[in-house]
Amino acid sequence: MDPMDAAAELFPRSRAEVAPGAVHVPGWLPPDRQRHLLAACRDWARPPAGLRTVRTPGGGTMTARQVCLGWHWYPYGYAPTVVDGDGAPVKPLPAWLAELARTAAADALGAEAAPPEPYDIALVNFYDGGARMGMHRDSDEKCGAPVVSLSLGDTCVFRFGNTDTRTRPYTDVELRSGDLFVFGGPSRLAYHGVPRVSAGTAPAALGLTGRLNITLRVSGFGTTAPGAP
């Protein structure tokens, strides 16, 4: 949605606690910060260690394509190189992005929720109009610091569930370009996914066709990742 359309909404969107420890902050990233983050994502997506299709152990493929920073995620673990792709070393996570994640966690959940360790993992997922993400948990890390999620481009339905099952109860949240979603504490291991992306809803001024989600985490690995295949 363009800024002019957003300003004309009858009821402006407000921040909401979706579950204990899970907070949605609409419009957290202003348009200039969105453009800066998009330009960085385009750089990160270039090879080597660029945007790839993720293949699951069962032989399937994820419809959202991905590039990683800091540590490379593959189903279901982390490695310092792209073990399921071109084998190149993973790109570093820049200090400004780690600080952005820390600020986001503090803004959403309070200063006490910002972890003492720096954010050192970013998963950048690109969704075209037909892409989706099944219900899953972010459970491959050794640190329970809050997960920070930033959205760019097309609007999506973000389904935030519970810690016990992929099924109900869950809450569907509309995430638009610039929105922030943070989940930690009792919701850190909640199942979540993206059942639908609304193609063509990105702000025209952003210059993006599709949706980018930047998910930031604290690994807790120290200097050594778990063994790669």
C-alpha positions in Angstrom: 0.0 0.0 0.0 1.3 3.4 -0.9 1.9 5.9 1.9 -0.9 8.1 0.6 -3.3 5.2 0.8 -2.1 4.3 4.3 -2.7 7.8 5.5 -6.2 7.7 4.2 -7.2 4.6 6.2 -10.3 5.1 8.4 -8.7 3.3 11.3 -4.9 3.5 11.4 -3.2 0.3 12.3 -1.8 0.1 15.8 0.7 -2.2 17.5 -0.7 -5.3 19.0 0.4 -8.2 21.2 -0.7 -11.2 19.2 0.4 -13.7 22.0 2.5 -13.3 25.1 5.9 -12.2 23.9 4.8 -11.7 20.3 4.2 -8.2 19.1 3.3 -6.7 15.7 4.4 -3.1 15.1 2.9 -1.7 11.8 5.0 0.7 9.8 8.1 0.4 12.0 10.5 0.9 9.0 9.9 4.3 7.3 10.1 4.4 3.5 13.7 5.5 3.3 14.9 2.7 5.6 12.8 0.2 3.5 14.6 1.4 0.4 18.0 1.1 2.1 17.2 -2.5 3.3 15.9 -3.5 -0.2 19.1 -2.3 -1.8 21.2 -4.3 0.7 19.0 -7.4 0.0 19.7 -7.1 -3.7 23.4 -7.1 -3.0 23.2 -10.1 -0.7 21.2 -12.1 -3.3 24.0 -12.0 -5.8 26.3 -15.0 -6.0 28.4 -16.4 -4.6 26.4 -17.6 -1.6 23.4 -15.8 -3.2 19.7 -16.4 -3.4 18.9 -20.2 -3.7 16.0 -22.6 -3.7 15.9 -24.6 -0.5 15.4 -28.4 -0.8 14.0 -30.4 2.0 15.3 -33.8 3.1 12.2 -35.4 1.7 13.0 -34.2 -1.8 10.6 -31.2 -1.9 11.5 -27.6 -2.4 10.4 -24.4 -0.6 8.5 -22.0 -2.7 10.2 -19.0 -1.0 13.8 -18.6 -2.1 16.4 -17.7 0.5 19.8 -16.1 1.2 21.6 -16.3 4.6 23.9 -13.9 6.4 26.2 -14.7 9.4 25.4 -18.5 9.4 24.0 -20.5 6.6 20.7 -22.3 7.4 19.8 -25.6 5.7 17.2 -28.1 6.8 17.7 -28.5 9.7 20.9 -26.9 11.0 23.5 -24.2 10.4 26.9 -24.2 8.7 29.6 -21.5 7.9 29.3 -22.3 4.1 26.4 -22.9 1.7 26.5 -26.7 2.1 23.4 -27.2 0.1 24.3 -24.8 -2.7 27.5 -23.5 -4.2 29.7 -24.2 -1.2 30.8 -20.6 -0.8 31.4 -19.0 2.6 28.2 -17.4 3.9 28.1 -13.6 3.6 28.8 -11.7 6.9 25.9 -10.1 8.8 26.7 -6.3 8.8 26.9 -4.6 12.2 24.2 -2.1 11.2 21.7 -4.9 10.6 22.6 -6.5 13.9 22.0 -3.2 15.7 18.7 -2.7 13.8 17.5 -6.1 15.1 18.5 -5.2 18.6 16.7 -1.9 18.4 13.6 -3.7 17.0 13.5 -6.2 19.8 13.8 -3.5 22.4 11.1 -1.3 20.7 8.6 -4.2 20.5 9.2 -6.1 23.8 11.0 -3.6 26.0 14.7 -2.8 26.6 15.1 -5.8 28.9 14.2 -8.2 26.0 17.2 -7.1 23.9 19.7 -9.9 24.2 23.2 -9.3 25.5 24.6 -11.3 22.6 24.6 -9.6 19.1 22.2 -10.8 16.4 24.4 -13.0 14.1 22.0 -14.7 11.7 19.7 -13.3 9.0 17.5 -15.4 6.8 16.2 -13.3 3.8 13.3 -15.0 2.1 11.9 -13.9 -1.2 8.3 -14.6 -2.0 6.7 -14.2 -5.4 2.9 -14.1 -5.7 2.6 -17.9 -5.5 5.1 -18.6 -2.7 4.1 -19.6 0.8 5.8 -20.9 3.9 4.4 -23.9 5.9 4.0 -23.9 9.7 7.3 -24.4 11.4 9.3 -23.4 14.4 12.7 -21.5 14.6 14.3 -24.1 16.8 17.8 -24.7 15.3 19.5 -22.0 17.4 21.0 -22.5 20.8 19.8 -19.1 22.1 16.3 -18.1 23.1 16.7 -14.5 22.2 13.6 -12.9 20.4 13.2 -13.5 16.7 12.9 -10.2 14.7 11.0 -10.2 11.4 10.9 -7.3 9.0 8.7 -7.2 5.9 9.3 -5.4 2.6 7.1 -5.3 -0.5 3.8 -7.3 -1.0 1.4 -7.7 1.9 1.1 -11.2 3.3 -1.0 -13.2 5.8 1.3 -14.2 8.6 -0.1 -17.1 10.7 1.2 -17.1 14.3 0.3 -20.2 16.2 1.1 -22.0 19.4 4.2 -23.9 20.8 2.5 -27.4 20.7 1.1 -28.0 17.3 1.0 -26.7 13.7 -2.8 -26.5 13.9 -5.2 -24.2 15.8 -5.2 -22.1 17.8 -3.5 -19.5 15.7 -3.9 -15.9 14.7 -3.6 -14.5 11.2 -1.9 -11.1 11.0 -1.6 -8.9 7.9 2.0 -7.9 7.4 2.7 -4.9 5.1 5.9 -3.4 3.8 7.7 -1.8 6.7 6.0 -3.9 9.4 7.9 -5.4 12.3 7.0 -8.6 14.1 9.0 -9.8 17.1 8.4 -13.0 19.1 10.3 -14.2 22.2 9.8 -15.4 25.7 6.9 -17.9 25.9 6.2 -17.5 22.2 9.8 -18.0 21.0 9.2 -21.5 19.8 5.6 -20.9 18.4 4.8 -22.4 15.1 4.3 -19.8 12.3 4.0 -19.6 8.6 2.9 -17.6 5.5 -0.2 -19.1 3.9 -0.8 -16.3 1.4 0.9 -13.4 -0.3 -1.1 -10.7 -2.1 0.7 -10.0 -5.3 0.9 -6.4 -6.5 0.3 -4.8 -3.1 3.9 -3.5 -2.6 4.3 0.3 -2.3 5.0 1.6 -5.8 7.7 3.9 -4.6 9.7 0.9 -3.2 10.3 -0.7 -6.6 9.9 -4.3 -5.5 7.7 -7.0 -7.2 7.1 -9.7 -4.6 7.8 -9.8 -0.8 11.0 -9.9 1.2 11.1 -11.1 4.8 14.3 -10.5 6.8 14.3 -12.7 9.9 17.1 -12.1 12.4 18.1 -14.5 15.2 20.9 -15.0 17.8 22.6 -18.3 17.2 24.2 -19.0 20.6 26.9 -21.0 18.7 29.9 -19.0 19.8 32.5 -19.5 17.0 31.7 -23.0 16.0 28.6 -24.1 14.1 26.9 -27.5 14.5 28.3 -30.1 12.1 27.3 -29.7 8.5 26.4 -32.7 6.3 
